[in-house]
Amino acid sequence: MRLALSFAAALLIAEPAFANETAAPPALERAPRQGEVLRDTGGRQIGQVYKVQPSGAVLAIVNRETVRIPADTLSIVDGKLVTTLTKSEALKQK
């Protein structure tokens, strides 16, 4: 009985650590739009949004190639869609 109680207590203590690892990325203030320009954090144009996926990721046209930009790299800065990826990193996302 004591062993079961100590095991249950250990699980309760460990639970918050697991919750932090699976936390969802913060939501954008608005959804990305098809045809919108995608920029890097320096304001340079990376490509254009081709399609917004249900997961929040976008398919973008970068140098005539379609690449998937993960939702957790996206943000809205001054009303513009920005990714933390550089253009060369985005091209590796295929």
Secondary structure, 3 states (H helix, E strand, C coil): CHHHHHHHHHHHHHHHHHHHHCCCCCCCCCCCCCCCEEECCCCCEEEEEEEECCCCCEEEEECCEEEEECHHHEEEECCEEEECCCHHHHHCCC
